[in-house]
């Protein structure tokens, strides 16, 4: 009788743990599916959607293996819905045959000017970058970039350098003219019209305030909402930078529903993490993106390690629509 009682006790304990884990998974899953960015803790949880999706599949399978049918069925069904939202990022989307001018855009968060300028300029040369968008650009970093030879590769620039993490800038192989594409924000977001031979492209260096600050995500939500939509009556527009958002945040998906595509997602690299670089905690996520007009076929996307920065740079090559 004692042995039977012990087995029942262990069974109840196992069921309790499975129910607790499943409840946490269901809450996280519905937060993602309902598009509720909510508090800073909810925003952070949503960023981890690929991780808890995988955990949900394993949890559901384990519950079914242990014959906890209700827990296993609910968990696995929700996990499959999330898999359908997340898994396509690992596979390239069908794209039309590219006909037109190729453009290479790179973005790099410089970690308040601590990034290795020589490594960044070397990457610009290696990928033959046409336009570089940078965030957290400091006056000292501008001098480092000049010493590293950036001006020889990208001689045209619109830099809004500031001490700390609020500066940003755009450097280009071709002439550019400053633009104002966003309302004033906490961090500077440089924008410019790049005068390519035969074409013009508007580029915005994106950097909204992180949503996990103690004051909450309201500023991040407002600044994400202030990012410009695609303009069918104007030049091709590219948003490149540190969005402090993943493809699971509704604030970013809103832009994708208004004429942009995520370059990484287009070529099957949508799960490649960009922050934190070289670390396992917090779990690495994709915060840096290049969003391009959905009329522009994306050819390639790469993430690039830049020593000294906590972000990996992102670089994409796409084709402008033929006119």
C-alpha positions as CSV (number, residue, x, y, z in Angstrom):
1,X,0.0,0.0,0.0
2,X,2.8,2.4,0.8
3,X,4.4,1.7,-2.6
4,X,1.1,2.3,-4.4
5,X,0.7,5.6,-2.5
6,X,4.3,6.7,-3.5
7,X,3.5,6.0,-7.1
8,X,0.3,8.0,-7.0
9,X,2.2,10.8,-5.3
10,X,4.9,10.8,-8.0
11,X,2.2,10.7,-10.7
12,X,0.4,13.7,-9.2
13,X,3.7,15.6,-8.8
14,X,4.6,14.9,-12.5
15,X,1.1,16.0,-13.6
16,X,1.4,19.2,-11.5
17,X,4.8,20.1,-13.1
18,X,3.5,19.4,-16.6
19,X,0.4,21.6,-16.0
20,X,2.6,24.4,-14.7
21,X,4.9,24.3,-17.6
22,X,2.0,24.0,-20.1
23,X,0.3,26.9,-18.5
24,X,3.4,29.1,-18.9
25,X,3.7,28.0,-22.5
26,X,0.1,28.7,-23.3
27,X,0.3,32.2,-21.8
28,X,3.4,33.0,-23.8
29,X,2.0,31.4,-27.0
30,X,-1.3,33.4,-26.8
31,X,0.7,36.6,-26.1
32,X,2.4,36.1,-29.4
33,X,-0.6,35.0,-31.4
34,X,-2.9,37.8,-30.1
35,X,-0.2,40.4,-31.0
36,X,0.0,41.8,-27.5
37,X,3.3,43.6,-27.0
38,X,2.1,44.8,-23.6
39,X,4.6,45.3,-20.8
40,X,8.3,45.1,-21.2
41,X,8.3,41.6,-19.8
42,X,5.8,40.5,-22.4
43,X,7.8,42.2,-25.1
44,X,10.9,40.3,-24.0
45,X,8.9,37.0,-23.9
46,X,7.6,37.5,-27.4
47,X,11.2,38.0,-28.6
48,X,11.9,34.4,-27.4
49,X,9.0,32.9,-29.5
50,X,11.3,30.5,-31.5
51,X,12.7,29.1,-28.3
52,X,9.4,28.5,-26.5
53,X,7.9,27.1,-29.7
54,X,10.5,24.4,-29.7
55,X,10.1,23.9,-26.0
56,X,6.3,23.6,-26.5
57,X,6.8,20.8,-29.1
58,X,9.0,18.9,-26.7
59,X,6.7,19.5,-23.8
60,X,3.6,18.3,-25.7
61,X,5.3,15.2,-26.9
62,X,6.5,14.4,-23.4
63,X,3.1,14.9,-21.9
64,X,1.6,12.5,-24.5
65,X,4.3,10.0,-23.8
66,X,3.4,10.1,-20.2
67,X,-0.3,9.8,-21.0
68,X,-1.3,13.2,-19.8
69,X,-3.6,13.4,-22.8
70,X,-5.3,16.8,-22.1
71,X,-2.1,18.6,-21.3
72,X,-0.2,17.0,-24.2
73,X,-2.9,17.7,-26.8
74,X,-3.5,21.3,-25.9
75,X,0.2,22.0,-25.7
76,X,1.1,20.3,-29.0
77,X,-1.8,21.9,-30.9
78,X,-0.7,25.4,-29.8
79,X,2.9,24.5,-30.6
80,X,2.0,23.5,-34.1
81,X,0.3,26.8,-34.7
82,X,3.4,28.6,-33.6
83,X,5.6,26.4,-35.7
84,X,3.6,27.4,-38.7
85,X,4.4,31.0,-37.9
86,X,8.1,30.6,-37.1
87,X,9.4,27.7,-39.3
88,X,8.9,29.5,-42.7
89,X,11.7,31.9,-41.7
90,X,14.2,29.1,-42.2
91,X,13.2,28.6,-45.8
92,X,13.6,31.0,-48.8
93,X,10.4,32.5,-50.2
94,X,9.6,32.3,-53.9
95,X,11.0,35.3,-55.6
96,X,10.8,36.6,-59.2
97,X,13.8,36.6,-61.5
98,X,15.7,39.8,-60.6
99,X,16.0,42.3,-63.4
100,X,17.4,45.7,-62.5
101,X,20.2,47.4,-60.6
102,X,21.7,45.6,-57.6
103,X,22.1,47.5,-54.3
104,X,24.0,46.3,-51.2
105,X,22.9,47.8,-47.9
106,X,24.6,47.1,-44.6
107,X,23.6,48.0,-41.0
108,X,25.7,47.9,-37.9
109,X,25.1,48.9,-34.3
110,X,28.4,50.2,-33.0
111,X,27.8,49.8,-29.2
112,X,28.4,53.5,-28.3
113,X,31.4,53.7,-30.5
114,X,33.2,50.6,-29.2
115,X,33.0,48.6,-32.4
116,X,36.2,47.8,-34.3
117,X,36.3,50.4,-37.1
118,X,38.9,48.5,-39.1
119,X,36.8,45.3,-39.1
120,X,33.7,47.2,-40.1
121,X,35.4,48.9,-43.0
122,X,36.9,45.6,-44.0
123,X,33.4,44.1,-44.2
124,X,32.2,47.1,-46.2
125,X,34.9,46.4,-48.7
126,X,34.4,42.6,-48.7
127,X,30.7,42.8,-49.4
128,X,31.1,45.8,-51.8
129,X,28.5,47.8,-49.8
130,X,26.8,50.7,-51.5
131,X,25.0,52.1,-48.4
132,X,26.0,51.7,-44.7
133,X,23.6,52.6,-41.9
134,X,25.1,52.8,-38.4
135,X,23.6,53.2,-35.0
136,X,25.2,54.4,-31.7
137,X,27.6,56.5,-33.7
138,X,29.8,58.7,-31.5
139,X,32.2,61.5,-32.6
140,X,35.2,59.3,-31.6
141,X,33.8,56.5,-33.8
142,X,33.6,58.9,-36.7
143,X,37.3,59.6,-36.3
144,X,38.0,55.9,-36.0
145,X,36.1,55.2,-39.2
146,X,38.0,57.9,-41.0
147,X,41.3,56.5,-39.9
148,X,40.2,53.0,-41.0
149,X,39.5,54.4,-44.5
150,X,35.7,54.5,-44.7
151,X,35.7,57.7,-46.8
152,X,37.8,56.0,-49.5
153,X,35.0,53.4,-50.0
154,X,31.9,55.4,-49.0
155,X,32.8,59.0,-49.6
156,X,29.3,60.5,-49.1
157,X,27.8,60.7,-45.6
158,X,25.1,62.0,-43.4
159,X,26.3,61.5,-39.8
160,X,24.4,62.5,-36.7
161,X,27.2,61.6,-34.2
162,X,26.5,62.1,-30.5
163,X,28.2,60.9,-27.3
164,X,26.6,57.8,-25.9
165,X,24.2,55.6,-27.8
166,X,21.9,58.2,-29.5
167,X,23.9,59.0,-32.6
168,X,23.4,57.4,-36.1
169,X,24.5,57.9,-39.6
170,X,24.5,56.9,-43.3
171,X,27.5,56.5,-45.5
172,X,27.2,55.9,-49.3
173,X,29.2,55.2,-52.4
174,X,26.9,57.7,-54.2
175,X,25.8,61.2,-53.5
176,X,23.1,61.6,-50.9
177,X,20.8,64.3,-49.5
178,X,19.5,64.3,-45.9
179,X,15.8,63.5,-45.3
180,X,13.4,63.6,-42.4
181,X,11.5,60.4,-42.4
182,X,10.6,60.1,-38.7
183,X,9.2,62.3,-36.0
184,X,11.8,63.4,-33.4
185,X,12.7,60.5,-31.1
186,X,14.8,59.6,-28.1
187,X,17.6,58.3,-30.4
188,X,18.6,59.9,-33.7
189,X,17.6,58.1,-36.8
190,X,19.5,59.5,-39.8
191,X,17.8,59.3,-43.2
192,X,19.0,60.2,-46.7
193,X,18.0,60.0,-50.3
194,X,20.8,58.1,-52.2
195,X,21.3,59.2,-55.8
196,X,22.2,56.0,-57.5
197,X,22.9,56.1,-61.2
198,X,19.5,56.1,-62.8
199,X,17.6,55.4,-59.5
200,X,17.0,57.0,-56.1
201,X,16.7,55.1,-52.9
202,X,15.6,56.4,-49.5
203,X,17.5,54.8,-46.5
204,X,16.6,55.2,-42.9
205,X,19.0,54.1,-40.1
206,X,16.5,52.7,-37.6
207,X,17.0,52.8,-33.9
208,X,14.0,53.1,-31.6
209,X,14.4,53.1,-27.8
210,X,14.6,49.5,-26.4
211,X,11.3,48.3,-25.1
212,X,12.8,46.8,-21.9
213,X,13.8,50.0,-20.2
214,X,12.3,50.5,-16.7
215,X,9.8,53.1,-17.9
216,X,8.2,50.4,-20.1
217,X,7.7,49.9,-23.9
218,X,5.5,52.8,-24.6
219,X,8.2,54.9,-26.2
220,X,9.4,52.0,-28.3
221,X,5.8,51.4,-29.5
222,X,5.4,55.1,-30.4
223,X,8.7,55.2,-32.2
224,X,8.1,52.0,-34.1
225,X,4.7,53.3,-35.1
226,X,6.5,56.4,-36.4
227,X,8.6,54.5,-38.9
228,X,7.6,55.4,-42.4
229,X,5.5,53.0,-44.6
230,X,6.5,52.3,-48.1
231,X,5.7,55.1,-50.5
232,X,4.5,53.8,-53.9
233,X,4.6,57.3,-55.3
234,X,8.2,58.0,-54.2
235,X,11.6,56.3,-54.5
236,X,12.2,52.8,-53.1
237,X,12.5,53.0,-49.4
238,X,14.8,50.9,-47.2
239,X,14.7,50.7,-43.4
240,X,17.9,49.3,-42.0
241,X,19.1,49.1,-38.4
242,X,18.5,47.9,-34.8
243,X,14.8,47.7,-34.5
244,X,14.9,46.3,-31.0
245,X,12.2,44.0,-32.3
246,X,11.9,40.5,-33.8
247,X,9.6,39.2,-36.5
248,X,7.2,38.1,-33.7
249,X,6.5,41.7,-32.5
250,X,3.3,43.2,-33.8
251,X,5.1,46.6,-34.1
252,X,7.4,45.1,-36.8
253,X,4.8,42.9,-38.5
254,X,2.8,46.1,-39.0
255,X,5.5,47.4,-41.3
256,X,5.7,44.1,-43.2
257,X,1.9,44.4,-43.8
258,X,2.4,47.7,-45.4
259,X,4.7,47.0,-48.4
260,X,8.0,45.9,-46.9
261,X,9.7,42.5,-46.8
262,X,12.3,41.4,-44.3
263,X,15.5,40.6,-46.2
264,X,16.5,37.8,-43.9
265,X,13.1,36.1,-44.0
266,X,13.1,36.3,-47.8
267,X,16.2,34.2,-48.2
268,X,15.6,31.7,-45.4
269,X,17.8,33.4,-42.8
270,X,15.0,34.8,-40.6
271,X,16.1,32.9,-37.5
272,X,19.7,34.0,-37.7
273,X,20.4,35.9,-34.4
274,X,22.0,39.3,-34.3
275,X,22.1,40.1,-30.5
276,X,23.8,39.5,-28.2
277,X,26.8,38.7,-30.4
278,X,29.1,36.0,-29.0
279,X,27.0,35.3,-26.0
280,X,24.5,32.6,-25.0
281,X,22.6,34.7,-22.4
282,X,20.2,36.4,-23.0
283,X,19.2,33.9,-25.6
284,X,20.3,35.3,-29.0
285,X,17.5,36.9,-31.1
286,X,17.2,38.7,-34.4
287,X,16.9,42.4,-33.5
288,X,18.7,43.9,-36.6
289,X,16.9,43.9,-39.9
290,X,16.8,45.3,-43.4
291,X,13.3,46.0,-44.6
292,X,13.0,46.7,-48.3
293,X,10.1,47.5,-50.7
294,X,8.4,44.3,-51.6
295,X,8.9,45.1,-55.3
296,X,12.6,44.5,-54.8
297,X,13.7,40.9,-55.0
298,X,16.2,40.0,-52.3
299,X,19.2,38.1,-53.5
300,X,21.4,37.5,-50.4
301,X,21.5,38.2,-46.7
302,X,24.4,37.7,-44.3
303,X,25.2,38.4,-40.6
304,X,28.7,39.7,-39.9
305,X,30.6,39.6,-36.6
306,X,32.0,43.1,-35.8
307,X,34.5,42.8,-32.8
308,X,33.7,45.2,-30.0
309,X,30.0,45.4,-30.7
310,X,27.2,43.4,-29.0
311,X,25.3,43.3,-32.3
312,X,26.2,41.4,-35.4
313,X,26.0,43.6,-38.5
314,X,23.5,42.6,-41.3
315,X,24.1,43.0,-45.0
316,X,21.8,42.3,-47.9
317,X,21.8,42.5,-51.7
318,X,18.6,43.3,-53.5
319,X,17.5,44.4,-56.9
320,X,15.7,47.6,-57.7
321,X,12.5,47.2,-59.8
322,X,13.1,47.9,-63.5
323,X,11.6,51.2,-64.7
